[in-house]
């Protein structure tokens, strides 16, 4: 299997294991970058932070903003109280 296919399978697995993706309330976050979209999904006591790049180029988001949102130095350790 190709790299893209493996990546998609991994995303599907993550989605199925996290209840925040199921019927979630969405909270949009201003990333300060017009090429990126940030949002939280809140459902059933879990939250997920999603940061999407809509540019063909690498984009940056201020780390201070991520820390204010409850994200640690690594993007995958972003935590926030679920609604």
N, C-alpha and C positions, 0 to 999 in steps of 0.2 A: 504494500500500500504506500501511496505517496505521502509526503509531509503534510500537504494541505488536508488530505482525507483524514490522517491521524489527528490533526488539530481539530477538525470538525467533530470527530468522534469524542475527543476529550471535552469539548464544549458541551456537547449533548449530555455526556455523563455528568458534568458539573451541574448543568441545569436540572437534571432529574434528581440530583441529590440535595438540592438546596430549595427549601420551600419558599424562599423569597422570590423565586421566579414564577410561582404559581398564584395567579390572581392578585398580584401585588399592587400596592399603592405606590405611585411614582412621585419622587421629589426631585425636581430639576435643580441643578447646581450651576451657578455662573462660574465658568472656568477661567474667565478673563482672556480667553483665546477664541476668536471667531471660527477657528477650524476644528475645535473640539467640543464635544457634548459630554457633560457629566451629569449623572443622576443616581439616586438611591432607589432601590426597590425594597419595600417593607411589606412583609407578610408573615403571619403565623410565628411571630417572635424572632424572626431573622431579618437581617438587612444585607444587601449587596450593593456595593458601589461600582458603577460602570463608568469608564472613561473611554470614549470613542473618538478616534481621529478620522475626520472626513477629508483630509488632505492627502495628496500623493507623497508628501514629504513628512519627515519626522517633525513633531510638534512638541512644544514645551508647555507645561502648566506649573505655576509657581508652587514650590513645595510648601511654602507657608500656608497657602490656601488648603492644601491637602491635610496638613497638620491640624488646622482649625476645624476641619471636617471630622477629625478623629482618626486620621490615617497616620500610621507610624512611618518610619523611614523607608520601609519596603511597601510597595503598593498592595501587596497581597495581605497585609496585616491591617487593612482599614477596618475599623470597627465603629459602630455607632448604635446607640440604643434603638431597638426596633419600636415602631409606633404601634 
